[in-house]
C-alpha cells in the first residue's frame, strides 16, 4: 500500500491515520521494523517532527514500540490488541480463558452457519497449519527446541486457522472482537506450541470434521477440550 502525500491541514492526524492503515492492513506485520523518520517524512511529504509526533501517538496507543538505538517496530495491529497485550502481560492463563470464551462459541456457530466456501477456506487453513506445525512436532519428538523461524511460521498459521473458524461463525462482531485480540492469541500459541507438540493431538482435524458435519455440540467440545487441556497445563 503506497503512502500518499498528505494535505497541509491536520498533518499529524493524517499521518497517524495513514500509518495506522498500513499497520492494520498487514502491510507492516507485527514485529516489522518500520522505515526511518526521514523516509516516512519523504513519503508523506511532511516534516520529520510531524512523523515523530505520529509515531509517538501510535506508540502510546500500543501499535508501535520504539526501541532506542534500534528502531521502531510494529507491536499490534489495533489499539485494542495493543492494550490487551500490555494488560495481560505474561498471564498466559487469562489469555487462554478469553480464547476459550470466544473460540468455543465461534466453533458452535461455525457448525451451524458455515457455507461450502467457508468450509473450503477452513480446510485450506487447516492444511497450512498442519504442515507448518509438523516441523514443531518433529523437533519435539527428537527432544529439540524448534528454531525461531519455524515456530513463528507455525504460530502464524495456527492463528490464521482460528481466524478462519471465527469467520465461519458468520458473526461480524465476534470476528471484530477476535481480531482485536489476535496478537495476544498469536503470543499464546507461540508460548504453548513447543510444550504440547508431540504430546497432544493438536491437528484440529476433528474440529473441522465437526464443523463440516454441522455438529455444533461436537465442534464446541473439540474447541473447548483443547483449550481446557492448555489451561490445565499452564496451572500445573
N, C-alpha and C positions, 0 to 999 in steps of 0.2 A: 504494500500500500504506500504510494509515494506521498510525501508531505507536500502540502501546497502553501503558497505564500499567504500569510495572514493579512487581514485588514489592519489599519493603524489604530483602530479603537479597541479598547479592552484586549490589548495584546497578550497579557499574561493569561487571561481567561481562555482566549482562543488557543494559545499554546498548550495549556493544560488539556483542553478538550481534544486536540489533535493527538497529543501524546497518549492520553487515556484510550483513545480509539485504536491506536496502533497496538497498545498493550492488550486490550480486551479482545481484539480480533485475532490474537495469536501471532501477529506479525513479529512481535518480540515475545517469545515464550518465557515462562518462569525460569530464572537462572541466567537469562540472556544479559550480556553487558551492553548497555545502550551506547549509541555514538557519543563522542565527547561534545562538550558545550559548543565549541567552535563549529563543528559540523552541523549540529542541530540549529544553531543560530543562522547558518547559511541556508539550510533547507527551508526554514520558516521565514527567512528574511526579517529577522528581528535581532535585537541586541543580545549579548550574552547575559546581561542582567535579567532580561525577560526570561530566558531559558533557565537561569539559575533559580528564579522565583518559582517557575512552573515545576521544576524538578523538586524543589523544597516542599511545595504543596503536595505533590504526589507521594513524596516520601513520608510526609506527615500522615497522609491517608492510607499508608501501608502498601501502596502499589510498587514503590521503588525503595531500594536500600542503597544508601550512599556509603561506600567503603573508602575511607580516607586513604589516599595513596594508591588505590587500586582502580576505582571507577564506580559507576552506578549500575546496579543490577535490578532486573525485574523480580519483585518479591511475590506479587499476587496479581491476578487479573481483574480484581474488583476491590472496592473499599471494604465490602463485607467480608470477603475472603481474607484480606489483609488484617482486618480487625480480629477475626476469629483465630488466625494464626498467632497473633500477639496474645490474645486472651487465653487460648488453650495451652500454648507453650508445649511443654513436654508431657502434658496429661493425655497420654495415648488412650487410656480407658474412656475418658469423656468423649473423645473424638469417635471412638468405636461405637459408643452408645448412641451418639447422634446419628452416625451412619446407619445403625440398626433401625432407628425410628424412621428414617427416610427410605432406606432400601427395601425393607420388608413390605411396606405399603406400595412402593413402586413395583415390586415383583408381583404383588397381588393384582394390581390394576393392569399391569402389562399382560398378564394371562387373560384377563377379561377383555382387553381392548386392542391388543396388538393386531396389526394388519399383516398381510403377506409381505409387503415391502419392509415393514418394521422387522419382521422375523428374519428376512434375508440380511438386513443390515446387522442384526444381532448375531446371527451365525458368523458373519464375516468378522465382526469384532471379537467373537469368541475364538475363532481360529487364530487371529493375530495374537490374542492374549496367550493362548496355549503355546504357540510357537515361541513367543518371547520368554515365557516362563520356563520352557524346557531347559534352557541353559542354567537357570537358577536351581532347578531340581537336580540336574546332573552334578552341579558343584556341591550341593548338599549331600548327595549320595557318596561323593568322594571325600566328604569331610572338609571341604574347602569353602571359603567365603567367595561369593561371586564378585567379578570385577565391577567397578562403578558403572561403566557404560552399559553392561548387560543388565544390571539392577535398575538403572534409570529407564532403559527401554522396556523392561518387564513391568515396572511400576506404571509407566505411562500407558501401556497397552491395557493393563488391568483397569486403570481408571477410565479409559475410553470405553471399556466394556460396560462398566457400571453406569456410565452416562447413557449408553445405548439402551440399557434396561429401563432407566428412568424415562427416556424419550418414548419408549414403547407404552408407557403408562398413559400417555395422552392427556397429561395434566400440565398446563403451561406454568402454573405457579409452583408446582412441585419441582419441575425442571429448573426454574429460576433459583429456587432455594438450594437445590443440589449444586448448581453451577456456582452459587455463592460460596460453597464450602469446598470446591473442587481441589484447591491446592492443599487444604488440610487433609482431604481424603487421600490425595497422592502421597502426602508425607506419611500417613498411617500405613499405606500399602508398602512403601519403601522400608518402613521400620519393621514391619511384621513378616514380609515375604521371605527373607533369608532364614527366619526361625522356623516357619512351618513348612517350607518347601521340602519335599521328600518325606515328610512325616504325616501329611494330611492331604486328602484329596481336595485340591483347590482348583480343579479344572472348570467347575461350574457348568459342566455339560448337563447335569441333572436339572439344574435351574432352567436352562434354555429348553430342555425337553418338556418341562412342566409348562412353560410359557407357550410353547408350540401346541401342547395338548389342551390349552386353555384350562388347566387345572390350577385355579387360584390358590387353593389351600396348600397344595404341594409346593407351588412356587414360593409362597410366603415362608413355608417351613424350610425350604432349601436355603433361602436368603438368610433367614433368622438363625438357623443352626450353625451355619458357617461363622457368622459374626459372634454368636454366643461362644463358640469354641475359642475365637480370638480374645474375647473379653475375659473369659475364664483363664486363658493362658497368661494374659498380662497381669492378672491378680495373683498368680502363683509365684 
